């Protein structure tokens, strides 16, 4: 009996997921990103927030626009804006995405002398995640990403983000 209930539940989730990845549907996601799961005296706090909006141009293929802001207590700030695409595997909610971003960095090196560096960078972003449907339109979306810097390999990074999506 447990196997039958589990199978029916998985089939229902799959059907709900497929209905949301259809052409002309809209998507909105708010994510917490750039989370640093360690603590040290030098870094103390780091967190980012990202917002993504998109539309499905075809079944399972979405065009997305995103923006993000990152703050670190020590004085690093950055903001990014980008465009990309996502492909959803409708059978299970897994998605793959790619896109380009323009990112502005600002670093404060020394509070006493108020020294800071500012620069801009282009990034090629890759993402893989899972859209876990809580209801017909609401998801929790954990994902991993890699941002490849065009300026310097030292600014490329791998990260984890946790998002909350709406499909309508």
Beta strands, then each sheet from edge to edge (+ up, - down):
strand 1: 26-33
strand 2: 46-58
strand 3: 61-72
strand 4: 77-89
strand 5: 94-110
strand 6: 115-133
strand 7: 138-149
strand 8: 157-167
sheet 1: 1+ 2- 3+ 4- 5+ 6- 7+ 8- 1+
end
